[in-house]
Amino acid sequence: MPNLEVVRDAMTKVRSELGRIIMGQDSALEQLATCLLAGGHVILEGVPGLGKTLLAKSLAKLVDAQFRRIQFTPDLLPSDIIGTNIFNVQTSQFSLYKGPIFTEILLADEINRTPPKTQAALLEAMEEKQVTLDGVKNLLPELFFVIATQNPVEYEGTYPLPETQLDRFMMKIVLGYPSQEAELSVVRHYADGVDLQDVDRLIPSRATAKEEILAFRREVQKVVVRDEVIRYLQQIIEATRDTAYVQLGASTRAAVWMLKAARALAAIRGLAFVSPEEIKDITTPTLRHRVILRPEALIDGLTADYFLENLLRSVPVPR
């Protein structure tokens, strides 16, 4: 039996501390913790000013992880991300200049403001936790966790991420506007002289250690997933391939990510097994960026989220 009480208590503390800074986003915080625990990567999408960058910085502080930020711009080059080999005249040898990707938690800020060629520099790193430069493989830290932020594609000067890049992210978490009560709380903090951007002061100590996160990931593998739940998951994946509305459905990789996410969410909730409830809760964040609707469906006003919500009603839930 996995030691899930320790996992649950540690991740509850992380979410609680994040909630003191990022208010009114409880569902998003649970999903972010799920991604971290499952070893996936995440896209945070929302309009400017909702705390996407602050959320990434706060999480790194709470788990005591090395943190680097890349501000994606139209003129950013792949070498600005992964680094390059520089010739040393004194030694007559090439030496590796490591880019900011060599870190534990990487914030890819406004990733959709750079062209696809530069976005693709993250592909190998996210899939294999390594970077190949001039034929030499350079390993990344075991914890390596990418948090990409983006503004909705309707905003001027953005480049939609290609499907191959999107598929590397376990979840796409959408940050909506906070409730009136949460927003009032934020404004009152600033009225009282509390700067919620001052992460170092608001988080004086870590909530857990990065070594513990790695150990928790091994514990998550022990969470039981019964065959009927696996079949339920696969039926959801298969239902996304509805040719009437969908141009590109979820892949087998998406099913694997769903399984990992469901296990991590169960562990966060202190459960030793995955129930259909966990599957339902992770379906939309893990599939919304993988399901590409047909143009005629988009014209009719159908969105990926709405499609997935209806899909869940149509797939029989196992008892």
ABEGO torsion letter per residue (X at the ends): XBBAAAAAAAAAAAAAAAAAABBGAAAAAAAAAAAAAAGBBBBBBEBBGAGAAAAAAAAAAAAGBBBBBBBBBAABBAAAAAEBBBBBAAAGBBBBBBBAABBABBBBBGAAABBAAAAAAAAAAAAAGBBBBGGBBBBBBAABBBBBBBBBAABBGBBBBBAAAAAABABBBBBBBBBAAAAAAAAAAAAAGBBAABAAAABABBABBAAAAAAAAAAAAABBBBAAAAAAAAAAAAAAABAAABABBBBAAAAAAAAAAAAAAAAAAGBABBBAAAAAAAAAAAAAAABBBBAAAAAAGBBAAAAAAAAAAABBBBX
